[in-house]
């Protein structure tokens, strides 16, 4: 008989408590133990996504967790992905394909229809692997959502998974968060919680022990371990923009990226943020664009809304001024679309059907289409040395040149399948592409920095850095967790 693989689940007292990091660490730890392990998150809400080997879309965090497990990512690892378009509406991606856009109320009513999708994906993983490490979302104590929960305790029961509850002590109030969460759970849910994990602790552990003892006495649950605050950890953010910068004493290029409200796949810019010779800054709302060598317009989940936001804050004028004074500009995906003459949305995919002018610095226009473009790509940048890269496309727009112009003869990328993508402007100031991940390979990153004006840049290998940080995270978790406390 085929017995489903065992499972373990990580839930949190709140969003950003450390669930994704702990799952990543556990995937690497159990892989080291010789198990075929896979991650699973039934529903993810994130603007950072990835394309699986078979051309389907999942949350970026699950792709990183698959890497930690030493396997290729697949859609069963994240069968439901929500991509916010506004405060009340999200794209709904099911089994890697967009099925439509829903308000929060519409999606809440729709969720029961997704139960069989979740169960099917989980069953397939439990059939194919030795262990499945499951991640929850937000908090299991969101009492207004519990009646139609499809990601926390419902999944724990479905998988018969013991639950590790993680809390972030760096934010403060971690003991109240643990106790309050337990109080709001039903008795059978409290019984399913096996232990607590304290995340991001700084200081003397001796000062923390009275609190840990109180927590166990109050709840009857052990504290499995205390994870230290890991400075400089470089793992792709699930959703929030990673803004931690390290002290840099010898920078040669100043780069600024604009963080508009629906900025997506912003992990594209981690190689710039982490490069020791690049002074990188995310421009926050309310800030004026400072003088810089390189300006980046990243991806966007709601291009027309973010374009309106740029104009509202005067960034359109600042972008024009940046180009007038000779600055370089990179537009990625939605940022590429913003730079053209027009944005057309004839079917109202991002709101009211219609068109609006773009910034007009490139002789092209974009039309939004229902069918989302999803593919992994390999090719060369059309820069000196033709540096190779691998990346992926996730976009709903199709961009074409308006009139015969020099832009037609200046693509930014040539794919191995013969297609061309993006534009390098005739004056060589603007580089655009639909490809995500163009900074990830050392050769391509060095070439783009040279194009932006920084010659002989230090070589930075993001993949090697990610692997090293996953190992560092797993080492830390292995040392901190005391499995014998689970009996």
Beta strands, then each sheet from edge to edge (+ up, - down):
strand 1: 6-12
strand 2: 37-40
strand 3: 43-45
strand 4: 49-51
strand 5: 57-59
strand 6: 80-84
strand 7: 89-94
strand 8: 97-103
strand 9: 131-135
strand 10: 162-168
strand 11: 193-201
strand 12: 222-228
strand 13: 253-258
strand 14: 263-264
strand 15: 278-283
strand 16: 294-297
strand 17: 299-300
strand 18: 328-332
strand 19: 342-345
strand 20: 354-357
strand 21: 364-381
strand 22: 388-401
strand 23: 413-415
strand 24: 420-421
strand 25: 423-424
strand 26: 430-433
sheet 1: 2+ 9+ 1+ 10+ 11+ 12+
sheet 2: 3+ 6+ 7- 8+
sheet 3: 4+ 5-
sheet 4: 15+ 13+ 16+ 18+ 26+ 25-
sheet 5: 14+ 17-
sheet 6: 20+ 19- 21- 22+
sheet 7: 20+ 19- 21- 23+ 24-
end
